[in-house]
């Protein structure tokens, strides 16, 4: 370990001019944050940034380090590393019951915001929260969690049938998708992560009144939801993908996608569903509050409104004549939030943070 640190220090001192390298530091969980950073590495490379190995972030100095989660930067066990520092601050309202790390991270931001050079927020609520910590507004950039539309093919009846046959889902069922992690930890997930709304999700699916319903789940740690669906007698299928680019094959099987969260940074499922041409019913959270227009490109209810979610899911099932216009508007929203469309936003974020070109 010491030899690696010494090699990293020599490289920084003798080979790297100041702020000429960008470290992208993730959670090493092979989940959402690390995927976002992989995309950012590609975008930053297109803009001329040179990416350094994150393992050397503490063995070097005077470079640029971006942390995919503000929790990693602001609640870690070490002092802040000697670089220009940036992070994503996606979610975490202080005062949230059962989430003391939200208070810890916000308190740290208030203490050290002078050392932070860039913060990415994904929606208006978090922008207001971060600014309330006293940080210079010029350091805060609102950039939504983007989408690669190429991973999704807008639905057709033929694609839906093929996807359901591959997953073993009844052809004529009304299939509702939920693909976000909502259990504590990375194992079974029997303990619910309540900010993700798994209790609201189960209640909404119980209240949904359609002739034949089926739930398609993805992501790890869905044990709480699975137990709730079993208790309610609601059939479900659970698939965890090894490779994120396969996610389009799951959306192809759906009649609707639901987001039941109380707080969110995105979630990714909002734009994914729109890009896949799947009707979206979501609570008013995260960037959904900024980009979903009720009745135009999706449907919005307030957090914890399980009856509202069930109502609009039922509306999707019983009003097929409305869906083509809503789906078309959703596809346009997804295109407007593609990674390609976000290049100017990331250029503005990276300029003055790390050397480009």
Phi and psi in degrees as a GROMACS rama.xvg file:
@    title "Ramachandran Plot"
@    xaxis  label "Phi"
@    yaxis  label "Psi"
@TYPE xy
-64.0147  -38.0616  UNK-2
-64.8114  -37.3538  UNK-3
-63.3319  -43.0387  UNK-4
-63.255  -41.929  UNK-5
-65.3789  -40.8999  UNK-6
-61.7141  -42.5894  UNK-7
-62.0288  -40.905  UNK-8
-65.3475  -39.855  UNK-9
-64.3269  -41.1857  UNK-10
-61.7987  -42.7618  UNK-11
-66.7258  -40.1354  UNK-12
-74.311  -41.6504  UNK-13
-104.203  -16.152  UNK-14
-121.819  -17.1163  UNK-15
-113.497  111.257  UNK-16
-61.822  157.664  UNK-17
-54.9077  133.551  UNK-18
59.558  28.7754  UNK-19
-95.853  -6.04365  UNK-20
-126.754  146.698  UNK-21
-115.792  120.049  UNK-22
-93.3202  132.508  UNK-23
-116.065  108.717  UNK-24
-107.266  119.12  UNK-25
-107.152  -161.261  UNK-26
-101.72  -5.9965  UNK-27
57.691  35.6038  UNK-28
-109.971  -1.71249  UNK-29
53.9304  39.5954  UNK-30
-132.696  -150.5  UNK-31
-58.5044  -49.2393  UNK-32
-60.8297  -43.8236  UNK-33
-68.3797  -32.7582  UNK-34
-66.8543  -41.6293  UNK-35
-58.5099  -39.2577  UNK-36
-70.6153  -34.1045  UNK-37
-62.2959  -40.4885  UNK-38
-65.5995  -43.591  UNK-39
-62.3098  -36.2542  UNK-40
-60.1919  -40.3889  UNK-41
-66.9817  -44.7242  UNK-42
-63.4573  -47.0494  UNK-43
-62.1576  -38.1382  UNK-44
-62.7774  -40.9622  UNK-45
-62.5639  -30.1344  UNK-46
-86.7588  -1.50577  UNK-47
102.127  5.67903  UNK-48
-78.6665  148.167  UNK-49
-103.817  123.669  UNK-50
-92.2207  132.168  UNK-51
-106.041  158.159  UNK-52
-66.0323  127.565  UNK-53
-62.8677  -22.8234  UNK-54
-63.526  -19.4034  UNK-55
-97.1759  9.75511  UNK-56
-62.182  -32.0159  UNK-57
-98.8255  -0.753643  UNK-58
-102.843  11.6344  UNK-59
-140.227  177.229  UNK-60
-152.045  164.317  UNK-61
59.5395  35.7023  UNK-62
-115.017  -155.761  UNK-63
-124.609  131.574  UNK-64
-128.102  123.013  UNK-65
-113.953  125.787  UNK-66
-101.087  127.028  UNK-67
-67.6809  -17.0728  UNK-68
-134.061  132.023  UNK-69
-65.8336  -22.7733  UNK-70
-64.4823  -39.5437  UNK-71
-62.6182  -40.4952  UNK-72
-79.7027  -43.7051  UNK-73
-94.7255  -15.1289  UNK-74
-120.675  16.7854  UNK-75
-75.5471  170.577  UNK-76
-84.8502  -2.08384  UNK-77
-112.595  167.123  UNK-78
-67.6588  160.701  UNK-79
-62.8672  134.699  UNK-80
-68.5077  156.849  UNK-81
-83.5612  64.9703  UNK-82
-137.102  171.936  UNK-83
-65.4789  133.786  UNK-84
-120.028  138.345  UNK-85
-140.911  161.35  UNK-86
-157.866  161.611  UNK-87
-90.7613  133.789  UNK-88
-121.512  86.936  UNK-89
-85.7644  -40.3644  UNK-90
-157.187  170.112  UNK-91
122.501  70.8313  UNK-92
-72.0518  126.574  UNK-93
-61.3953  148.583  UNK-94
89.4156  2.19627  UNK-95
-71.2472  123.527  UNK-96
-56.4743  134.649  UNK-97
77.0695  5.00799  UNK-98
-126.535  67.8551  UNK-99
-62.4926  -23.4016  UNK-100
-65.0155  -24.8635  UNK-101
-65.6557  -43.3741  UNK-102
-65.9546  -41.4228  UNK-103
-62.7227  -44.0533  UNK-104
-66.7218  -42.5148  UNK-105
-66.5844  -41.0656  UNK-106
-61.6877  -39.9502  UNK-107
-64.5637  -40.6708  UNK-108
-61.3298  -40.1863  UNK-109
-63.6568  -34.7651  UNK-110
-75.8444  -40.4475  UNK-111
-116.299  14.238  UNK-112
-60.9095  -21.7578  UNK-113
-64.8746  -22.9706  UNK-114
-89.2271  -9.3397  UNK-115
-92.9923  129.8  UNK-116
-99.4032  -28.0574  UNK-117
-146.588  139.948  UNK-118
-133.488  128.435  UNK-119
-94.8242  125.16  UNK-120
-115.751  155.927  UNK-121
-107.862  -8.30976  UNK-122
-159.407  169.179  UNK-123
-63.2353  -37.9637  UNK-124
-61.5753  -44.7098  UNK-125
-71.1675  -31.4695  UNK-126
-61.1553  -44.746  UNK-127
-63.1832  -41.5036  UNK-128
-63.2261  -47.9168  UNK-129
-63.0399  -42.8308  UNK-130
-64.4248  -30.7966  UNK-131
-67.8708  -14.8753  UNK-132
-76.193  -9.75038  UNK-133
101.643  2.0228  UNK-134
-69.7053  149.605  UNK-135
-60.1688  126.622  UNK-136
-59.9869  -26.4773  UNK-137
-66.9417  -18.5832  UNK-138
-85.8798  -10.6646  UNK-139
-104.057  124.668  UNK-140
-124.004  126.192  UNK-141
-89.7892  111.072  UNK-142
-132.727  109.495  UNK-143
-61.1349  156.446  UNK-144
-64.2052  119.885  UNK-145
-88.4728  -171.142  UNK-146
-141.879  147.355  UNK-147
-103.967  96.948  UNK-148
-58.6273  -22.3247  UNK-149
-65.5405  -16.1104  UNK-150
-81.9955  -6.6879  UNK-151
-128.982  133.741  UNK-152
-109.517  120.697  UNK-153
-52.1481  139.125  UNK-154
-60.4069  146.935  UNK-155
-134.709  160.144  UNK-156
-56.5551  -36.2435  UNK-157
-67.0733  -44.4568  UNK-158
-63.4838  -39.5151  UNK-159
-62.2031  -44.5567  UNK-160
-63.4285  -44.3568  UNK-161
-61.8025  -43.8631  UNK-162
-64.4915  -40.5019  UNK-163
-68.7492  -37.974  UNK-164
-63.146  -40.9881  UNK-165
-65.4691  -31.366  UNK-166
-94.5878  -7.84166  UNK-167
74.6437  31.2416  UNK-168
-100.311  138.016  UNK-169
-55.2348  136.579  UNK-170
-62.4992  -36.9528  UNK-171
-100.551  6.75983  UNK-172
-72.851  157.092  UNK-173
-90.0748  110.404  UNK-174
-104.061  122.687  UNK-175
-107.912  132.28  UNK-176
-104.017  146.747  UNK-177
-148.105  111.836  UNK-178
-118.339  17.7783  UNK-179
-108.306  146.536  UNK-180
-66.3482  127.246  UNK-181
-137.284  19.1672  UNK-182
-115.096  156.113  UNK-183
-73.1219  134.684  UNK-184
82.2025  -167.107  UNK-185
-121.601  11.238  UNK-186
-99.7027  -125.022  UNK-187
-68.1507  -35.7496  UNK-188
79.9541  33.3924  UNK-189
-68.277  -28.5565  UNK-190
-86.6421  123.752  UNK-191
-75.5068  143.264  UNK-192
-94.5936  95.2583  UNK-193
-65.308  -26.3701  UNK-194
-63.8693  -21.7234  UNK-195
-84.1828  -5.94638  UNK-196
73.2568  32.975  UNK-197
-63.9525  -31.0843  UNK-198
-68.6985  -39.8774  UNK-199
-64.4841  -39.1044  UNK-200
-61.0055  -49.2376  UNK-201
-62.763  -42.5925  UNK-202
-62.9911  -40.4197  UNK-203
-65.6416  -41.6121  UNK-204
-69.3056  -32.9592  UNK-205
-64.9316  -38.4833  UNK-206
-79.8962  -16.0405  UNK-207
-66.4338  121.01  UNK-208
-108.678  92.1962  UNK-209
-133.282  157.186  UNK-210
-57.6733  -43.4435  UNK-211
-142.895  113.921  UNK-212
-116.934  149.721  UNK-213
-144.889  143.565  UNK-214
-115.02  130.478  UNK-215
-107.462  117.008  UNK-216
-107.568  147.077  UNK-217
-138.874  178.42  UNK-218
84.3277  154.203  UNK-219
-72.6569  170.78  UNK-220
57.3463  53.6108  UNK-221
-108.979  21.579  UNK-222
-60.9401  -40.1723  UNK-223
-62.0036  -46.339  UNK-224
-65.8402  -42.1537  UNK-225
-60.1784  -42.6211  UNK-226
-63.6852  -40.107  UNK-227
-65.6276  -39.3806  UNK-228
-67.8971  -39.8923  UNK-229
-61.1302  -44.9525  UNK-230
-62.9813  -31.4817  UNK-231
-87.1071  -4.81266  UNK-232
71.9329  26.4915  UNK-233
-97.2052  119.173  UNK-234
-68.2985  145.253  UNK-235
-148.036  162.122  UNK-236
-128.175  135.977  UNK-237
-122.544  123.923  UNK-238
-131.272  126.913  UNK-239
-107.216  121.453  UNK-240
-84.6186  142.713  UNK-241
-80.7585  -26.2412  UNK-242
-131.053  119.134  UNK-243
-53.7793  -39.6189  UNK-244
-57.4352  -12.2854  UNK-245
-81.6407  -1.64969  UNK-246
-60.1945  -29.6205  UNK-247
-59.162  -30.0509  UNK-248
-66.5383  -25.5326  UNK-249
-79.39  -44.5201  UNK-250
-61.265  -30.5824  UNK-251
-60.9867  -21.7687  UNK-252
-87.6976  -4.87111  UNK-253
-93.4061  155.426  UNK-254
-100.011  -25.92  UNK-255
-159.418  155.6  UNK-256
-122.009  140.557  UNK-257
-125.384  137.481  UNK-258
-119.657  114.14  UNK-259
-105.485  14.3461  UNK-260
-68.7095  158.3  UNK-261
-92.5667  -33.5284  UNK-262
-141.03  149.187  UNK-263
-155.995  157.021  UNK-264
-93.3289  -40.8045  UNK-265
-106.204  -92.3768  UNK-266
-81.4147  168.146  UNK-267
-55.8437  -35.6186  UNK-268
-59.0454  -24.2909  UNK-269
-60.6294  -57.7674  UNK-270
-73.2928  -31.6693  UNK-271
-59.9248  -48.0277  UNK-272
-61.8212  -43.6463  UNK-273
-62.9068  -41.2229  UNK-274
-66.7522  -27.2734  UNK-275
-88.1685  -0.844229  UNK-276
71.1365  32.0832  UNK-277
-107.462  127.534  UNK-278
-56.0855  134.598  UNK-279
-113.686  129.418  UNK-280
-122.376  122.492  UNK-281
-143.728  151.919  UNK-282
-71.5325  161.124  UNK-283
-82.668  80.0449  UNK-284
-135.449  158.324  UNK-285
51.6319  -142.586  UNK-286
-77.0865  -10.3166  UNK-287
-58.7641  -36.8876  UNK-288
-64.8198  -25.6575  UNK-289
-89.0807  -33.4351  UNK-290
-113.417  -14.2914  UNK-291
-93.9488  126.695  UNK-292
-109.921  113.428  UNK-293
-55.1176  124.452  UNK-294
82.0725  -8.09731  UNK-295
-103.547  -54.5333  UNK-296
-122.587  7.39977  UNK-297
172.028  -168.796  UNK-298
-133.703  138.3  UNK-299
-119.487  139.025  UNK-300
-132.738  168.529  UNK-301
-77.2491  153.162  UNK-302
-53.9349  143.463  UNK-303
74.6827  5.26289  UNK-304
-89.2526  78.6717  UNK-305
-64.2771  -39.127  UNK-306
-63.7296  -37.7524  UNK-307
-64.7209  -43.3789  UNK-308
-59.2163  -46.3304  UNK-309
-61.6499  -40.7588  UNK-310
-59.9743  -48.7082  UNK-311
-76.0683  -27.8006  UNK-312
-63.4111  -42.951  UNK-313
-63.6507  -35.0946  UNK-314
-61.792  -42.5818  UNK-315
-59.8485  -43.2616  UNK-316
-65.9799  -33.67  UNK-317
-103.572  0.0630582  UNK-318
-130.961  62.0493  UNK-319
-62.4119  -24.035  UNK-320
-68.5151  -20.8716  UNK-321
-82.5843  -20.6463  UNK-322
-69.1785  -39.6325  UNK-323
-55.9072  -41.2045  UNK-324
-68.1786  -40.9689  UNK-325
-66.1201  -42.7408  UNK-326
-63.1987  -42.6745  UNK-327
-61.1332  -41.6862  UNK-328
-65.764  -36.4575  UNK-329
-65.6665  -39.9191  UNK-330
-61.3504  -38.9313  UNK-331
-66.4298  -39.4717  UNK-332
-62.5276  -41.5542  UNK-333
-63.4941  -43.6724  UNK-334
-62.1738  -37.819  UNK-335
-68.308  -17.522  UNK-336
-115.758  25.9229  UNK-337
-73.2885  161.059  UNK-338
-59.2035  -37.5939  UNK-339
-62.9418  -42.219  UNK-340
-66.7868  -23.0799  UNK-341
-86.9329  -3.68224  UNK-342
-53.2429  -44.7295  UNK-343
-61.6043  -34.7048  UNK-344
-65.9378  -43.0741  UNK-345
-71.6226  -31.1747  UNK-346
-62.931  -43.0335  UNK-347
-63.6355  -33.8624  UNK-348
-68.6828  -44.2908  UNK-349
-83.0596  -26.8871  UNK-350
-62.4908  128.879  UNK-351
82.8396  -6.2475  UNK-352
-101.139  -46.5756  UNK-353
-137.635  152.781  UNK-354
-68.5895  130.614  UNK-355
-110.808  140.931  UNK-356
